[in-house]
Amino acid sequence: MIDSGLIAVNNQTEKAGENADAFQKVAAVVNSLVHQTGEIKKILATIMKISQETNLLALNARIEAARAGVHGKGFGVVAEEIGALAAETTEATKNIESILTQIKTSADIAINEVESASVTADAQSTAAAETSEVFHQIARELDVILSGTKRIADNFSQLAGSESGELSFSTDDGLSTESVKSIEYTVEHLNDLSVSLIGTISKFKT
């Protein structure tokens, strides 16, 4: 039973470690996405600036076309097309920027969730290590109990086979009493370890 518990704890520790690694990788990917989103926003800012300058040029072209009268009519049409294209570019840029802002917001939320999950995984890994140590202590205490019980059994076995029963009893009774007290102490310690184990295992549920 102890061995099964240790195997389960070791498996839990390995899984917690794997989860922590996975969380770190996911966080790295999301952070990279946020960085790339920021770079795209810089490019969009440049496009927006070009669009604004194009609009200004189109306005100037329309003014010059109006001054030229009939001869500038064709140039005025081109200026109108340039202005319309600049307006579409500005609108598209705003839409893309809005989407990127939403992506960044979602990415920030994901990062917070991943970091929170990573902290939980670390806590579970620590709890698994603590649980493993408690199991080892329980195994050692059980060995002490088995050893003490064997000593008592051997003493009574010797007493039963002794020709001088009273002398053997008075000699072995002290040894048996000492063994019993040792076992009682160990059992109490086992009870404390069990309580500690229950508290440690409860961390896996958080």
Biotite code that builds the C-alpha atoms (Angstrom):
import biotite.structure as struc

atoms = struc.array([
    struc.Atom([0.000, 0.000, 0.000], chain_id="A", res_id=1, res_name="MET", atom_name="CA", element="C"),
    struc.Atom([2.836, 2.376, 0.902], chain_id="A", res_id=2, res_name="ILE", atom_name="CA", element="C"),
    struc.Atom([4.608, 1.481, -2.345], chain_id="A", res_id=3, res_name="ASP", atom_name="CA", element="C"),
    struc.Atom([1.420, 2.168, -4.315], chain_id="A", res_id=4, res_name="SER", atom_name="CA", element="C"),
    struc.Atom([1.101, 5.521, -2.592], chain_id="A", res_id=5, res_name="GLY", atom_name="CA", element="C"),
    struc.Atom([4.696, 6.424, -3.406], chain_id="A", res_id=6, res_name="LEU", atom_name="CA", element="C"),
    struc.Atom([4.229, 5.418, -7.055], chain_id="A", res_id=7, res_name="ILE", atom_name="CA", element="C"),
    struc.Atom([1.080, 7.550, -7.275], chain_id="A", res_id=8, res_name="ALA", atom_name="CA", element="C"),
    struc.Atom([2.860, 10.516, -5.690], chain_id="A", res_id=9, res_name="VAL", atom_name="CA", element="C"),
    struc.Atom([5.854, 10.158, -8.009], chain_id="A", res_id=10, res_name="ASN", atom_name="CA", element="C"),
    struc.Atom([3.517, 10.055, -11.017], chain_id="A", res_id=11, res_name="ASN", atom_name="CA", element="C"),
    struc.Atom([1.744, 13.160, -9.719], chain_id="A", res_id=12, res_name="GLN", atom_name="CA", element="C"),
    struc.Atom([5.091, 14.929, -9.288], chain_id="A", res_id=13, res_name="THR", atom_name="CA", element="C"),
    struc.Atom([6.137, 14.076, -12.854], chain_id="A", res_id=14, res_name="GLU", atom_name="CA", element="C"),
    struc.Atom([2.802, 15.238, -14.266], chain_id="A", res_id=15, res_name="LYS", atom_name="CA", element="C"),
    struc.Atom([2.968, 18.469, -12.283], chain_id="A", res_id=16, res_name="ALA", atom_name="CA", element="C"),
    struc.Atom([6.451, 19.076, -13.657], chain_id="A", res_id=17, res_name="GLY", atom_name="CA", element="C"),
    struc.Atom([5.267, 18.385, -17.204], chain_id="A", res_id=18, res_name="GLU", atom_name="CA", element="C"),
    struc.Atom([2.308, 20.730, -16.721], chain_id="A", res_id=19, res_name="ASN", atom_name="CA", element="C"),
    struc.Atom([4.593, 23.472, -15.421], chain_id="A", res_id=20, res_name="ALA", atom_name="CA", element="C"),
    struc.Atom([6.846, 23.080, -18.487], chain_id="A", res_id=21, res_name="ASP", atom_name="CA", element="C"),
    struc.Atom([3.827, 23.179, -20.797], chain_id="A", res_id=22, res_name="ALA", atom_name="CA", element="C"),
    struc.Atom([2.510, 26.319, -19.101], chain_id="A", res_id=23, res_name="PHE", atom_name="CA", element="C"),
    struc.Atom([5.879, 28.015, -19.536], chain_id="A", res_id=24, res_name="GLN", atom_name="CA", element="C"),
    struc.Atom([5.941, 27.134, -23.241], chain_id="A", res_id=25, res_name="LYS", atom_name="CA", element="C"),
    struc.Atom([2.398, 28.414, -23.739], chain_id="A", res_id=26, res_name="VAL", atom_name="CA", element="C"),
    struc.Atom([3.232, 31.623, -21.884], chain_id="A", res_id=27, res_name="ALA", atom_name="CA", element="C"),
    struc.Atom([6.305, 32.089, -24.095], chain_id="A", res_id=28, res_name="ALA", atom_name="CA", element="C"),
    struc.Atom([4.199, 31.649, -27.240], chain_id="A", res_id=29, res_name="VAL", atom_name="CA", element="C"),
    struc.Atom([1.559, 34.094, -26.026], chain_id="A", res_id=30, res_name="VAL", atom_name="CA", element="C"),
    struc.Atom([4.227, 36.627, -25.030], chain_id="A", res_id=31, res_name="ASN", atom_name="CA", element="C"),
    struc.Atom([5.719, 36.295, -28.501], chain_id="A", res_id=32, res_name="SER", atom_name="CA", element="C"),
    struc.Atom([2.261, 36.886, -29.989], chain_id="A", res_id=33, res_name="LEU", atom_name="CA", element="C"),
    struc.Atom([1.842, 40.026, -27.902], chain_id="A", res_id=34, res_name="VAL", atom_name="CA", element="C"),
    struc.Atom([5.243, 41.281, -29.060], chain_id="A", res_id=35, res_name="HIS", atom_name="CA", element="C"),
    struc.Atom([4.400, 40.616, -32.713], chain_id="A", res_id=36, res_name="GLN", atom_name="CA", element="C"),
    struc.Atom([1.057, 42.361, -32.267], chain_id="A", res_id=37, res_name="THR", atom_name="CA", element="C"),
    struc.Atom([2.918, 45.407, -30.988], chain_id="A", res_id=38, res_name="GLY", atom_name="CA", element="C"),
    struc.Atom([5.178, 45.367, -34.048], chain_id="A", res_id=39, res_name="GLU", atom_name="CA", element="C"),
    struc.Atom([2.158, 45.168, -36.363], chain_id="A", res_id=40, res_name="ILE", atom_name="CA", element="C"),
    struc.Atom([0.641, 48.159, -34.586], chain_id="A", res_id=41, res_name="LYS", atom_name="CA", element="C"),
    struc.Atom([3.798, 50.143, -35.343], chain_id="A", res_id=42, res_name="LYS", atom_name="CA", element="C"),
    struc.Atom([3.455, 49.275, -39.033], chain_id="A", res_id=43, res_name="ILE", atom_name="CA", element="C"),
    struc.Atom([-0.211, 50.279, -38.960], chain_id="A", res_id=44, res_name="LEU", atom_name="CA", element="C"),
    struc.Atom([0.745, 53.616, -37.422], chain_id="A", res_id=45, res_name="ALA", atom_name="CA", element="C"),
    struc.Atom([3.093, 54.185, -40.368], chain_id="A", res_id=46, res_name="THR", atom_name="CA", element="C"),
    struc.Atom([0.349, 53.249, -42.843], chain_id="A", res_id=47, res_name="ILE", atom_name="CA", element="C"),
    struc.Atom([-2.050, 55.602, -41.079], chain_id="A", res_id=48, res_name="MET", atom_name="CA", element="C"),
    struc.Atom([0.460, 58.430, -41.381], chain_id="A", res_id=49, res_name="LYS", atom_name="CA", element="C"),
    struc.Atom([0.940, 57.735, -45.101], chain_id="A", res_id=50, res_name="ILE", atom_name="CA", element="C"),
    struc.Atom([-2.841, 57.664, -45.552], chain_id="A", res_id=51, res_name="SER", atom_name="CA", element="C"),
    struc.Atom([-3.192, 61.042, -43.868], chain_id="A", res_id=52, res_name="GLN", atom_name="CA", element="C"),
    struc.Atom([-0.464, 62.519, -46.072], chain_id="A", res_id=53, res_name="GLU", atom_name="CA", element="C"),
    struc.Atom([-2.143, 61.013, -49.149], chain_id="A", res_id=54, res_name="THR", atom_name="CA", element="C"),
    struc.Atom([-5.404, 62.646, -48.145], chain_id="A", res_id=55, res_name="ASN", atom_name="CA", element="C"),
    struc.Atom([-3.617, 65.965, -47.847], chain_id="A", res_id=56, res_name="LEU", atom_name="CA", element="C"),
    struc.Atom([-2.035, 65.527, -51.287], chain_id="A", res_id=57, res_name="LEU", atom_name="CA", element="C"),
    struc.Atom([-5.422, 64.613, -52.778], chain_id="A", res_id=58, res_name="ALA", atom_name="CA", element="C"),
    struc.Atom([-6.930, 67.758, -51.279], chain_id="A", res_id=59, res_name="LEU", atom_name="CA", element="C"),
    struc.Atom([-4.161, 69.899, -52.745], chain_id="A", res_id=60, res_name="ASN", atom_name="CA", element="C"),
    struc.Atom([-4.612, 68.170, -56.116], chain_id="A", res_id=61, res_name="ALA", atom_name="CA", element="C"),
    struc.Atom([-8.341, 68.949, -56.130], chain_id="A", res_id=62, res_name="ARG", atom_name="CA", element="C"),
    struc.Atom([-7.600, 72.589, -55.354], chain_id="A", res_id=63, res_name="ILE", atom_name="CA", element="C"),
    struc.Atom([-5.102, 72.795, -58.214], chain_id="A", res_id=64, res_name="GLU", atom_name="CA", element="C"),
    struc.Atom([-7.551, 71.020, -60.558], chain_id="A", res_id=65, res_name="ALA", atom_name="CA", element="C"),
    struc.Atom([-10.240, 73.545, -59.683], chain_id="A", res_id=66, res_name="ALA", atom_name="CA", element="C"),
    struc.Atom([-7.847, 76.373, -60.459], chain_id="A", res_id=67, res_name="ARG", atom_name="CA", element="C"),
    struc.Atom([-6.947, 74.834, -63.812], chain_id="A", res_id=68, res_name="ALA", atom_name="CA", element="C"),
    struc.Atom([-10.605, 74.716, -64.814], chain_id="A", res_id=69, res_name="GLY", atom_name="CA", element="C"),
    struc.Atom([-11.506, 72.455, -67.745], chain_id="A", res_id=70, res_name="VAL", atom_name="CA", element="C"),
    struc.Atom([-7.888, 71.529, -68.390], chain_id="A", res_id=71, res_name="HIS", atom_name="CA", element="C"),
    struc.Atom([-7.555, 70.167, -64.853], chain_id="A", res_id=72, res_name="GLY", atom_name="CA", element="C"),
    struc.Atom([-10.736, 68.083, -64.917], chain_id="A", res_id=73, res_name="LYS", atom_name="CA", element="C"),
    struc.Atom([-8.980, 64.748, -65.489], chain_id="A", res_id=74, res_name="GLY", atom_name="CA", element="C"),
    struc.Atom([-6.482, 65.529, -62.791], chain_id="A", res_id=75, res_name="PHE", atom_name="CA", element="C"),
    struc.Atom([-9.382, 66.257, -60.423], chain_id="A", res_id=76, res_name="GLY", atom_name="CA", element="C"),
    struc.Atom([-10.870, 62.794, -61.064], chain_id="A", res_id=77, res_name="VAL", atom_name="CA", element="C"),
    struc.Atom([-7.531, 61.189, -60.202], chain_id="A", res_id=78, res_name="VAL", atom_name="CA", element="C"),
    struc.Atom([-7.362, 63.281, -57.038], chain_id="A", res_id=79, res_name="ALA", atom_name="CA", element="C"),
    struc.Atom([-10.830, 62.048, -56.032], chain_id="A", res_id=80, res_name="GLU", atom_name="CA", element="C"),
    struc.Atom([-9.765, 58.419, -56.542], chain_id="A", res_id=81, res_name="GLU", atom_name="CA", element="C"),
    struc.Atom([-6.623, 58.962, -54.480], chain_id="A", res_id=82, res_name="ILE", atom_name="CA", element="C"),
    struc.Atom([-8.689, 60.523, -51.697], chain_id="A", res_id=83, res_name="GLY", atom_name="CA", element="C"),
    struc.Atom([-11.171, 57.624, -51.710], chain_id="A", res_id=84, res_name="ALA", atom_name="CA", element="C"),
    struc.Atom([-8.333, 55.103, -51.600], chain_id="A", res_id=85, res_name="LEU", atom_name="CA", element="C"),
    struc.Atom([-6.726, 56.928, -48.700], chain_id="A", res_id=86, res_name="ALA", atom_name="CA", element="C"),
    struc.Atom([-10.050, 56.933, -46.820], chain_id="A", res_id=87, res_name="ALA", atom_name="CA", element="C"),
    struc.Atom([-10.478, 53.176, -47.349], chain_id="A", res_id=88, res_name="GLU", atom_name="CA", element="C"),
    struc.Atom([-6.914, 52.598, -46.172], chain_id="A", res_id=89, res_name="THR", atom_name="CA", element="C"),
    struc.Atom([-7.566, 54.627, -43.034], chain_id="A", res_id=90, res_name="THR", atom_name="CA", element="C"),
    struc.Atom([-10.764, 52.684, -42.288], chain_id="A", res_id=91, res_name="GLU", atom_name="CA", element="C"),
    struc.Atom([-9.082, 49.314, -42.878], chain_id="A", res_id=92, res_name="ALA", atom_name="CA", element="C"),
    struc.Atom([-6.174, 50.344, -40.663], chain_id="A", res_id=93, res_name="THR", atom_name="CA", element="C"),
    struc.Atom([-8.555, 51.269, -37.846], chain_id="A", res_id=94, res_name="LYS", atom_name="CA", element="C"),
    struc.Atom([-10.361, 47.928, -38.160], chain_id="A", res_id=95, res_name="ASN", atom_name="CA", element="C"),
    struc.Atom([-7.088, 45.993, -38.056], chain_id="A", res_id=96, res_name="ILE", atom_name="CA", element="C"),
    struc.Atom([-5.917, 48.000, -35.051], chain_id="A", res_id=97, res_name="GLU", atom_name="CA", element="C"),
    struc.Atom([-9.190, 47.241, -33.263], chain_id="A", res_id=98, res_name="SER", atom_name="CA", element="C"),
    struc.Atom([-8.772, 43.510, -33.919], chain_id="A", res_id=99, res_name="ILE", atom_name="CA", element="C"),
    struc.Atom([-5.162, 43.606, -32.738], chain_id="A", res_id=100, res_name="LEU", atom_name="CA", element="C"),
    struc.Atom([-6.253, 45.357, -29.547], chain_id="A", res_id=101, res_name="THR", atom_name="CA", element="C"),
    struc.Atom([-8.774, 42.581, -28.907], chain_id="A", res_id=102, res_name="GLN", atom_name="CA", element="C"),
    struc.Atom([-6.093, 39.951, -29.568], chain_id="A", res_id=103, res_name="ILE", atom_name="CA", element="C"),
    struc.Atom([-3.730, 41.654, -27.123], chain_id="A", res_id=104, res_name="LYS", atom_name="CA", element="C"),
    struc.Atom([-6.460, 41.814, -24.474], chain_id="A", res_id=105, res_name="THR", atom_name="CA", element="C"),
    struc.Atom([-7.205, 38.102, -24.930], chain_id="A", res_id=106, res_name="SER", atom_name="CA", element="C"),
    struc.Atom([-3.485, 37.315, -24.879], chain_id="A", res_id=107, res_name="ALA", atom_name="CA", element="C"),
    struc.Atom([-3.037, 39.239, -21.622], chain_id="A", res_id=108, res_name="ASP", atom_name="CA", element="C"),
    struc.Atom([-5.906, 37.279, -20.076], chain_id="A", res_id=109, res_name="ILE", atom_name="CA", element="C"),
    struc.Atom([-4.358, 34.022, -21.323], chain_id="A", res_id=110, res_name="ALA", atom_name="CA", element="C"),
    struc.Atom([-0.986, 34.970, -19.834], chain_id="A", res_id=111, res_name="ILE", atom_name="CA", element="C"),
    struc.Atom([-2.580, 35.666, -16.447], chain_id="A", res_id=112, res_name="ASN", atom_name="CA", element="C"),
    struc.Atom([-4.457, 32.355, -16.545], chain_id="A", res_id=113, res_name="GLU", atom_name="CA", element="C"),
    struc.Atom([-1.326, 30.439, -17.553], chain_id="A", res_id=114, res_name="VAL", atom_name="CA", element="C"),
    struc.Atom([0.734, 32.079, -14.821], chain_id="A", res_id=115, res_name="GLU", atom_name="CA", element="C"),
    struc.Atom([-1.976, 31.275, -12.276], chain_id="A", res_id=116, res_name="SER", atom_name="CA", element="C"),
    struc.Atom([-2.117, 27.653, -13.469], chain_id="A", res_id=117, res_name="ALA", atom_name="CA", element="C"),
    struc.Atom([1.680, 27.473, -13.347], chain_id="A", res_id=118, res_name="SER", atom_name="CA", element="C"),
    struc.Atom([1.657, 28.630, -9.722], chain_id="A", res_id=119, res_name="VAL", atom_name="CA", element="C"),
    struc.Atom([-0.947, 25.961, -8.936], chain_id="A", res_id=120, res_name="THR", atom_name="CA", element="C"),
    struc.Atom([1.164, 23.310, -10.687], chain_id="A", res_id=121, res_name="ALA", atom_name="CA", element="C"),
    struc.Atom([4.223, 24.383, -8.682], chain_id="A", res_id=122, res_name="ASP", atom_name="CA", element="C"),
    struc.Atom([2.210, 24.164, -5.464], chain_id="A", res_id=123, res_name="ALA", atom_name="CA", element="C"),
    struc.Atom([0.987, 20.685, -6.411], chain_id="A", res_id=124, res_name="GLN", atom_name="CA", element="C"),
    struc.Atom([4.526, 19.613, -7.244], chain_id="A", res_id=125, res_name="SER", atom_name="CA", element="C"),
    struc.Atom([5.668, 20.805, -3.815], chain_id="A", res_id=126, res_name="THR", atom_name="CA", element="C"),
    struc.Atom([2.721, 19.039, -2.176], chain_id="A", res_id=127, res_name="ALA", atom_name="CA", element="C"),
    struc.Atom([3.594, 15.838, -4.050], chain_id="A", res_id=128, res_name="ALA", atom_name="CA", element="C"),
    struc.Atom([7.174, 16.008, -2.769], chain_id="A", res_id=129, res_name="ALA", atom_name="CA", element="C"),
    struc.Atom([5.906, 16.584, 0.783], chain_id="A", res_id=130, res_name="GLU", atom_name="CA", element="C"),
    struc.Atom([3.488, 13.666, 0.450], chain_id="A", res_id=131, res_name="THR", atom_name="CA", element="C"),
    struc.Atom([6.280, 11.422, -0.786], chain_id="A", res_id=132, res_name="SER", atom_name="CA", element="C"),
    struc.Atom([8.383, 12.318, 2.257], chain_id="A", res_id=133, res_name="GLU", atom_name="CA", element="C"),
    struc.Atom([5.472, 11.572, 4.606], chain_id="A", res_id=134, res_name="VAL", atom_name="CA", element="C"),
    struc.Atom([5.004, 8.169, 2.964], chain_id="A", res_id=135, res_name="PHE", atom_name="CA", element="C"),
    struc.Atom([8.691, 7.443, 3.488], chain_id="A", res_id=136, res_name="HIS", atom_name="CA", element="C"),
    struc.Atom([8.360, 8.418, 7.158], chain_id="A", res_id=137, res_name="GLN", atom_name="CA", element="C"),
    struc.Atom([5.325, 6.166, 7.532], chain_id="A", res_id=138, res_name="ILE", atom_name="CA", element="C"),
    struc.Atom([7.268, 3.290, 5.984], chain_id="A", res_id=139, res_name="ALA", atom_name="CA", element="C"),
    struc.Atom([10.115, 3.857, 8.458], chain_id="A", res_id=140, res_name="ARG", atom_name="CA", element="C"),
    struc.Atom([7.718, 4.015, 11.412], chain_id="A", res_id=141, res_name="GLU", atom_name="CA", element="C"),
    struc.Atom([6.043, 0.786, 10.306], chain_id="A", res_id=142, res_name="LEU", atom_name="CA", element="C"),
    struc.Atom([9.457, -0.864, 10.235], chain_id="A", res_id=143, res_name="ASP", atom_name="CA", element="C"),
    struc.Atom([9.979, 0.281, 13.838], chain_id="A", res_id=144, res_name="VAL", atom_name="CA", element="C"),
    struc.Atom([6.611, -1.165, 14.876], chain_id="A", res_id=145, res_name="ILE", atom_name="CA", element="C"),
    struc.Atom([7.324, -4.474, 13.141], chain_id="A", res_id=146, res_name="LEU", atom_name="CA", element="C"),
    struc.Atom([10.741, -4.650, 14.778], chain_id="A", res_id=147, res_name="SER", atom_name="CA", element="C"),
    struc.Atom([9.303, -3.886, 18.236], chain_id="A", res_id=148, res_name="GLY", atom_name="CA", element="C"),
    struc.Atom([6.506, -6.401, 17.797], chain_id="A", res_id=149, res_name="THR", atom_name="CA", element="C"),
    struc.Atom([9.010, -9.066, 16.788], chain_id="A", res_id=150, res_name="LYS", atom_name="CA", element="C"),
    struc.Atom([11.105, -8.345, 19.892], chain_id="A", res_id=151, res_name="ARG", atom_name="CA", element="C"),
    struc.Atom([8.054, -8.733, 22.130], chain_id="A", res_id=152, res_name="ILE", atom_name="CA", element="C"),
    struc.Atom([7.088, -11.986, 20.421], chain_id="A", res_id=153, res_name="ALA", atom_name="CA", element="C"),
    struc.Atom([10.642, -13.301, 20.790], chain_id="A", res_id=154, res_name="ASP", atom_name="CA", element="C"),
    struc.Atom([10.706, -12.349, 24.491], chain_id="A", res_id=155, res_name="ASN", atom_name="CA", element="C"),
    struc.Atom([7.469, -14.149, 25.255], chain_id="A", res_id=156, res_name="PHE", atom_name="CA", element="C"),
    struc.Atom([8.630, -17.109, 23.208], chain_id="A", res_id=157, res_name="SER", atom_name="CA", element="C"),
    struc.Atom([11.796, -17.305, 25.307], chain_id="A", res_id=158, res_name="GLN", atom_name="CA", element="C"),
    struc.Atom([9.761, -16.867, 28.489], chain_id="A", res_id=159, res_name="LEU", atom_name="CA", element="C"),
    struc.Atom([7.459, -19.729, 27.569], chain_id="A", res_id=160, res_name="ALA", atom_name="CA", element="C"),
    struc.Atom([10.410, -22.035, 26.950], chain_id="A", res_id=161, res_name="GLY", atom_name="CA", element="C"),
    struc.Atom([12.396, -21.031, 30.041], chain_id="A", res_id=162, res_name="SER", atom_name="CA", element="C"),
    struc.Atom([12.805, -23.393, 32.989], chain_id="A", res_id=163, res_name="GLU", atom_name="CA", element="C"),
    struc.Atom([13.093, -20.455, 35.445], chain_id="A", res_id=164, res_name="SER", atom_name="CA", element="C"),
    struc.Atom([9.874, -18.706, 34.523], chain_id="A", res_id=165, res_name="GLY", atom_name="CA", element="C"),
    struc.Atom([9.766, -16.033, 37.219], chain_id="A", res_id=166, res_name="GLU", atom_name="CA", element="C"),
    struc.Atom([13.370, -14.907, 36.634], chain_id="A", res_id=167, res_name="LEU", atom_name="CA", element="C"),
    struc.Atom([12.890, -14.774, 32.905], chain_id="A", res_id=168, res_name="SER", atom_name="CA", element="C"),
    struc.Atom([9.646, -12.873, 33.295], chain_id="A", res_id=169, res_name="PHE", atom_name="CA", element="C"),
    struc.Atom([11.136, -10.216, 35.548], chain_id="A", res_id=170, res_name="SER", atom_name="CA", element="C"),
    struc.Atom([14.084, -9.801, 33.185], chain_id="A", res_id=171, res_name="THR", atom_name="CA", element="C"),
    struc.Atom([12.116, -9.831, 29.946], chain_id="A", res_id=172, res_name="ASP", atom_name="CA", element="C"),
    struc.Atom([9.147, -7.898, 31.254], chain_id="A", res_id=173, res_name="ASP", atom_name="CA", element="C"),
    struc.Atom([11.203, -4.686, 31.351], chain_id="A", res_id=174, res_name="GLY", atom_name="CA", element="C"),
    struc.Atom([12.342, -5.266, 27.790], chain_id="A", res_id=175, res_name="LEU", atom_name="CA", element="C"),
    struc.Atom([8.789, -6.006, 26.674], chain_id="A", res_id=176, res_name="SER", atom_name="CA", element="C"),
    struc.Atom([7.465, -2.892, 28.421], chain_id="A", res_id=177, res_name="THR", atom_name="CA", element="C"),
    struc.Atom([10.125, -0.812, 26.721], chain_id="A", res_id=178, res_name="GLU", atom_name="CA", element="C"),
    struc.Atom([9.183, -2.291, 23.346], chain_id="A", res_id=179, res_name="SER", atom_name="CA", element="C"),
    struc.Atom([5.480, -1.648, 23.967], chain_id="A", res_id=180, res_name="VAL", atom_name="CA", element="C"),
    struc.Atom([6.164, 1.979, 24.900], chain_id="A", res_id=181, res_name="LYS", atom_name="CA", element="C"),
    struc.Atom([8.273, 2.366, 21.782], chain_id="A", res_id=182, res_name="SER", atom_name="CA", element="C"),
    struc.Atom([5.443, 0.975, 19.679], chain_id="A", res_id=183, res_name="ILE", atom_name="CA", element="C"),
    struc.Atom([2.898, 3.245, 21.399], chain_id="A", res_id=184, res_name="GLU", atom_name="CA", element="C"),
    struc.Atom([5.078, 6.280, 20.663], chain_id="A", res_id=185, res_name="TYR", atom_name="CA", element="C"),
    struc.Atom([5.531, 5.192, 17.066], chain_id="A", res_id=186, res_name="THR", atom_name="CA", element="C"),
    struc.Atom([1.785, 4.647, 16.610], chain_id="A", res_id=187, res_name="VAL", atom_name="CA", element="C"),
    struc.Atom([1.131, 8.159, 17.942], chain_id="A", res_id=188, res_name="GLU", atom_name="CA", element="C"),
    struc.Atom([3.708, 9.500, 15.498], chain_id="A", res_id=189, res_name="HIS", atom_name="CA", element="C"),
    struc.Atom([2.015, 7.569, 12.693], chain_id="A", res_id=190, res_name="LEU", atom_name="CA", element="C"),
    struc.Atom([-1.274, 9.205, 13.633], chain_id="A", res_id=191, res_name="ASN", atom_name="CA", element="C"),
    struc.Atom([0.380, 12.639, 13.403], chain_id="A", res_id=192, res_name="ASP", atom_name="CA", element="C"),
    struc.Atom([1.864, 11.702, 10.039], chain_id="A", res_id=193, res_name="LEU", atom_name="CA", element="C"),
    struc.Atom([-1.556, 10.584, 8.805], chain_id="A", res_id=194, res_name="SER", atom_name="CA", element="C"),
    struc.Atom([-3.073, 13.935, 9.765], chain_id="A", res_id=195, res_name="VAL", atom_name="CA", element="C"),
    struc.Atom([-0.185, 15.702, 8.022], chain_id="A", res_id=196, res_name="SER", atom_name="CA", element="C"),
    struc.Atom([-0.659, 13.500, 4.963], chain_id="A", res_id=197, res_name="LEU", atom_name="CA", element="C"),
    struc.Atom([-4.369, 14.332, 4.737], chain_id="A", res_id=198, res_name="ILE", atom_name="CA", element="C"),
    struc.Atom([-3.561, 18.044, 4.872], chain_id="A", res_id=199, res_name="GLY", atom_name="CA", element="C"),
    struc.Atom([-0.874, 17.736, 2.218], chain_id="A", res_id=200, res_name="THR", atom_name="CA", element="C"),
    struc.Atom([-3.010, 15.659, -0.153], chain_id="A", res_id=201, res_name="ILE", atom_name="CA", element="C"),
    struc.Atom([-5.819, 18.226, 0.127], chain_id="A", res_id=202, res_name="SER", atom_name="CA", element="C"),
    struc.Atom([-3.528, 20.666, -1.724], chain_id="A", res_id=203, res_name="LYS", atom_name="CA", element="C"),
    struc.Atom([-4.019, 18.594, -4.888], chain_id="A", res_id=204, res_name="PHE", atom_name="CA", element="C"),
    struc.Atom([-7.698, 19.549, -4.859], chain_id="A", res_id=205, res_name="LYS", atom_name="CA", element="C"),
    struc.Atom([-7.002, 23.310, -5.025], chain_id="A", res_id=206, res_name="THR", atom_name="CA", element="C"),
])
